Amino acid sequence: MSRKLFISCSLLIMIVSLSFYACKKDNTTEEMPKTTAYIAPSIQNFRTMPADAANPMTVEGIALGKKLFFDPILSRDSSISCSSCHKQENSFSDPRPKSRGVDNMPGPRHSMALINLAWQKDRFFWDGRVSSLKEQAGLPIEDPLEMHLPIAQAEQRIQRHPEYVDMFWKAFGTKTVTKDLITKAIEQFEKTLLSYNSKFDKYARGEMELSASELRGLDIFKTEKGDCFHCHSSTAPEVFISPDRTFANNGLDSVSSVLDFADFGLGKFTGNVNDYGRFKIPTLRNLAFTAPYMHDARFATLDEVIDFYSAGPKGSPTLEPIMREKANKRVELTGHWGLNLSTQEKADLKAFLLTLSDSTFIR
């Protein structure tokens, strides 16, 4: 072999070796991160938390979602975050009747509390405009009345932050920030907002007793006396929402035509006139911290809510059929459209409803 050929072969071997070493080094550096699966607590009297194969919960994904939830980076002027309208001290709801977006723009409705969301189903928002919690997490970012930031800009902003890029890598194995991953992370965090240490929970677990007034209130709640259980079933203690009735027109307004509703609710998105005036039934958990009440925040206190149901629903074409049926039956038997609760019965019902509040959740 000539000296020149020998040198050429040696250089070729060296280049191949260096290339192999470089590739090996890069593969080692860029080895896919290992995530830590989130283990949901086993809660007595609760159903098992539903799993989502499309977005499995991990410690890393939850940490990323939490940071995004509290970071104003997702709003146009970096002035508000998800937590601005979902405050932990208010059980992740808003004490203001109408939440305010960028430029202090008022929203159309009161912000719903975020509690035990993994067990909530069907559709999200008061009007059911989205079918998943992941979609719910993304809409406020671009909504002109909320955070008002085009999602492409949100992706670019986050992409410029090395800490976020590292967190996306650890959570999802990619350093490219996308809307899909932003909303997946927020969804994972929101599913960890678990409330299960109310007085009622402890009573259900046999850890403490309810007072005489609270027990009387429970009896009113779960019988025809109060009729609460039809929409707020205690058989779904995670949320106190009936599994087979998730939207309803609870008779807040008296209208003769579906077109007279000030807010069409679910009907605006389904296009079905039978859904006009129907709204998502809210959880009854943590009522002590989530005033004001109803989708339009018309009731400032729990006493006003109880007074409303005691007086009876107002008539409209889409009034929840079971409410109409029960109201008509009450008229036949007592002459009263509403529950017609006594002062003591109202106090007892309120006492029970307040046992559903979990002070540890808001801390």
C-alpha positions in Angstrom: 0.0 0.0 0.0 1.4 3.4 -0.9 2.0 5.9 1.8 -0.6 8.3 0.3 -3.3 5.6 0.2 -2.4 4.6 3.8 -2.9 8.2 5.0 -6.2 8.5 3.1 -7.5 5.2 4.6 -6.4 6.3 8.1 -8.2 9.7 7.8 -11.3 8.0 6.6 -11.3 5.6 9.5 -10.8 8.5 11.9 -13.6 10.5 10.4 -16.0 7.6 10.6 -15.0 6.9 14.2 -15.4 10.6 15.2 -18.8 10.6 13.5 -19.9 7.5 15.3 -18.7 9.0 18.6 -20.5 12.3 17.9 -23.7 10.4 17.1 -23.4 8.3 20.2 -22.8 11.3 22.3 -25.8 13.2 20.8 -28.0 10.2 21.4 -26.9 10.0 25.0 -27.5 13.7 25.5 -30.9 13.6 23.8 -32.1 10.4 25.3 -35.9 10.6 25.8 -36.6 11.7 29.3 -38.5 9.4 31.7 -41.7 10.7 33.1 -43.1 9.9 36.5 -46.7 8.6 36.4 -49.1 10.5 38.6 -50.8 8.3 41.2 -54.2 9.6 42.1 -55.1 9.2 45.7 -57.6 6.4 46.6 -60.5 8.2 48.1 -63.1 6.3 50.1 -66.6 6.7 48.7 -65.3 8.2 45.5 -65.3 6.5 42.2 -61.9 5.7 40.7 -60.5 8.7 38.8 -61.1 8.1 35.1 -57.9 7.7 33.1 -57.3 9.4 29.8 -55.1 7.4 27.4 -54.7 10.4 25.1 -53.2 12.5 28.0 -51.8 10.3 30.8 -51.0 12.4 33.9 -47.4 12.7 34.9 -45.6 14.6 37.7 -43.7 16.5 35.0 -46.8 17.4 33.0 -48.7 18.6 36.1 -45.7 20.8 37.1 -45.7 22.4 33.7 -49.5 22.8 33.7 -49.4 24.5 37.1 -46.7 26.9 36.0 -48.8 27.8 32.9 -52.0 28.2 35.0 -50.5 30.8 37.2 -48.3 32.6 34.6 -49.7 35.8 32.9 -47.5 34.9 29.9 -50.6 33.5 28.2 -52.5 36.9 28.1 -52.0 39.5 25.4 -50.5 42.2 27.7 -49.2 39.7 30.3 -51.6 41.1 32.9 -53.8 38.1 33.8 -53.4 34.3 34.1 -55.9 31.4 34.4 -55.6 32.0 38.2 -56.8 35.6 37.8 -60.4 34.3 37.3 -60.0 31.0 39.1 -58.7 32.0 42.5 -57.7 29.2 44.9 -59.1 31.1 47.9 -62.4 31.0 46.2 -62.2 27.3 45.3 -60.8 28.3 41.9 -63.8 30.4 41.1 -64.1 34.2 41.0 -65.7 36.3 43.7 -66.6 39.0 41.1 -70.0 38.5 39.4 -68.4 38.7 36.0 -64.7 38.0 35.4 -62.5 40.6 33.7 -60.2 39.9 30.9 -57.4 42.0 29.4 -58.2 45.7 29.1 -60.6 45.0 32.0 -63.2 43.6 29.6 -66.1 41.9 31.4 -67.0 38.4 30.5 -70.7 37.3 29.9 -70.9 35.0 32.9 -69.6 34.1 36.3 -66.5 31.9 36.4 -67.2 28.3 37.4 -65.3 26.7 40.2 -62.6 24.1 39.2 -63.2 21.1 41.5 -62.8 17.4 40.9 -62.9 18.0 37.2 -61.8 14.5 36.2 -65.3 13.3 37.3 -67.2 15.9 35.3 -68.3 14.8 31.9 -70.4 15.7 28.9 -69.3 19.3 28.1 -67.5 22.2 29.7 -68.3 25.9 30.3 -71.7 27.0 31.5 -72.9 26.8 27.9 -71.2 23.5 27.0 -69.3 25.0 24.1 -66.5 22.4 24.3 -66.5 18.6 24.7 -63.3 18.2 26.8 -61.4 19.7 29.6 -58.4 20.0 27.3 -60.4 22.2 24.9 -61.7 24.2 27.9 -58.1 25.0 28.9 -57.3 26.5 25.5 -60.3 28.7 24.7 -59.6 31.5 27.2 -56.2 32.1 25.7 -57.6 33.4 22.4 -61.0 34.7 23.6 -61.1 38.5 23.1 -63.0 38.9 26.4 -60.4 36.9 28.3 -56.7 36.6 27.6 -56.9 37.6 23.9 -53.6 36.2 22.7 -53.4 34.4 19.3 -52.2 30.9 20.1 -49.3 31.2 17.6 -48.0 34.1 19.7 -48.5 32.2 22.9 -46.4 29.3 21.5 -43.6 31.8 20.4 -43.5 33.5 23.8 -43.2 30.3 25.7 -40.6 28.9 23.2 -38.3 31.8 24.0 -38.1 30.8 27.7 -35.4 28.1 28.3 -37.0 27.1 31.5 -40.3 26.3 29.7 -38.5 24.5 26.9 -36.8 22.3 29.5 -40.1 21.6 31.2 -41.8 20.7 27.9 -38.9 18.3 27.2 -39.2 16.6 30.6 -43.0 16.4 30.3 -43.5 15.5 26.7 -40.1 14.6 25.2 -40.1 17.6 22.8 -38.6 21.0 22.9 -41.2 22.4 20.5 -44.0 24.3 22.2 -47.5 23.7 20.7 -51.0 24.5 21.6 -51.8 20.8 21.9 -49.1 20.4 24.6 -50.0 23.6 26.4 -53.6 22.5 26.8 -52.6 19.0 27.7 -50.4 20.3 30.5 -53.0 22.6 31.9 -55.6 19.8 31.7 -53.3 17.6 33.8 -52.9 20.2 36.4 -56.6 21.0 36.6 -57.4 17.3 37.2 -55.2 17.4 40.4 -57.5 20.0 42.0 -59.1 17.5 44.3 -61.5 18.2 47.1 -62.4 15.4 49.5 -62.0 16.6 53.0 -65.2 18.4 53.7 -67.3 17.6 56.8 -69.6 15.6 54.7 -66.7 13.5 53.3 -65.6 12.8 56.8 -69.1 11.9 57.8 -69.4 9.5 54.8 -66.1 7.9 55.8 -67.3 7.5 59.4 -64.8 9.9 60.8 -67.2 12.4 62.3 -70.9 13.0 62.9 -73.2 15.7 61.4 -75.2 17.9 63.7 -79.0 17.4 64.1 -79.6 20.4 61.8 -77.2 19.1 59.2 -78.9 15.7 59.2 -82.3 17.3 58.8 -80.8 19.2 55.9 -79.4 16.1 54.3 -82.9 14.5 54.5 -84.4 17.5 52.8 -81.7 17.4 50.1 -82.2 13.7 49.3 -86.0 13.5 49.4 -88.9 15.1 47.6 -89.0 17.7 50.3 -86.1 19.5 48.7 -86.0 17.8 45.3 -82.3 18.7 45.2 -81.1 15.2 44.4 -82.6 15.0 40.9 -79.9 17.3 39.6 -77.4 17.1 42.4 -77.1 13.4 43.2 -75.3 12.3 46.3 -74.5 9.1 44.4 -71.9 11.1 42.6 -70.2 12.6 45.7 -67.1 13.8 43.8 -69.2 16.6 42.2 -72.8 16.3 43.4 -74.0 16.4 39.8 -76.5 13.8 38.6 -74.7 11.4 36.2 -77.6 11.4 33.9 -78.5 15.1 34.0 -75.7 17.5 33.4 -77.5 20.5 31.8 -80.8 22.0 32.9 -83.0 25.1 32.8 -83.7 25.5 36.5 -86.4 28.2 36.0 -84.5 31.3 36.8 -86.5 33.4 34.3 -90.1 33.5 33.2 -90.3 33.6 29.4 -93.1 32.7 27.0 -90.8 32.0 24.0 -87.4 30.4 23.7 -86.3 33.5 21.8 -86.9 35.6 24.9 -84.1 34.2 26.9 -81.4 36.8 27.6 -78.8 34.0 27.3 -79.4 31.0 25.1 -76.9 28.9 27.0 -76.4 25.4 25.6 -78.8 26.1 22.7 -76.5 28.7 21.2 -74.0 25.9 20.4 -76.3 22.9 19.7 -78.8 24.9 17.6 -81.5 22.9 19.3 -84.4 25.1 20.6 -85.0 22.6 23.3 -81.6 23.6 24.8 -82.3 27.3 24.9 -81.9 28.5 28.5 -80.2 25.3 29.6 -76.8 25.6 31.5 -74.3 23.2 33.0 -75.3 22.0 36.4 -72.6 23.2 38.8 -70.9 21.2 41.5 -72.2 21.9 45.0 -68.8 21.4 46.6 -67.3 24.3 48.4 -70.3 26.6 48.3 -69.0 28.5 51.3 -66.2 29.9 49.0 -67.8 30.2 45.5 -70.4 33.0 45.9 -72.0 34.6 43.9 -74.2 31.8 42.5 -75.7 30.8 39.1 -74.3 31.4 35.6 -75.1 35.1 35.8 -74.2 35.5 39.5 -77.7 36.8 40.3 -77.7 35.4 43.8 -75.1 37.0 46.2 -75.8 34.5 49.0 -76.7 30.9 49.6 -79.8 32.1 51.4 -81.0 33.8 48.2 -80.5 30.5 46.3 -82.5 28.6 48.9 -85.3 31.2 48.9 -85.5 31.0 45.1 -86.1 27.2 45.1 -88.4 27.5 48.1 -90.6 30.0 46.1 -90.4 27.8 43.0 -89.0 27.9 39.5 -90.4 30.3 36.9 -92.1 29.0 33.8 -90.5 28.7 30.4 -90.7 26.4 27.4 -87.5 24.6 28.3 -87.9 24.3 32.1 -86.4 21.1 33.3 -89.3 18.5 32.8 -88.8 17.0 36.2 -89.0 20.4 37.9 -92.2 21.2 36.0 -93.7 17.8 36.9 -92.8 18.2 40.6 -94.0 21.8 40.7 -97.4 20.8 39.2 -97.7 18.0 41.7 -97.0 20.4 44.6 -99.7 22.7 43.3 -102.2 19.9 43.4 -101.2 18.8 46.9 -100.4 22.1 48.6 -101.3 24.9 46.3 -97.7 26.0 46.2 -95.5 26.0 43.0 -92.3 25.9 45.0 -90.9 23.9 47.9 -92.4 26.3 50.4 -89.8 25.5 53.0 -90.2 26.8 56.5 -87.6 29.1 58.1 -86.2 26.1 60.0 -86.1 23.9 56.9 -84.2 26.6 55.0 -81.7 26.8 57.9 -81.3 23.1 58.0 -80.8 22.8 54.2 -78.2 25.5 54.3 -76.4 23.8 57.2 -76.1 20.6 55.2 -75.0 22.4 52.0 -72.2 24.0 53.9 -70.9 20.6 55.1 -69.8 20.1 51.4 -67.1 22.8 51.9 -63.5 21.8 52.2 -61.3 24.4 53.9 -58.1 22.5 53.1 -58.8 22.8 49.4 -58.6 26.6 49.3 -55.2 26.5 51.1 
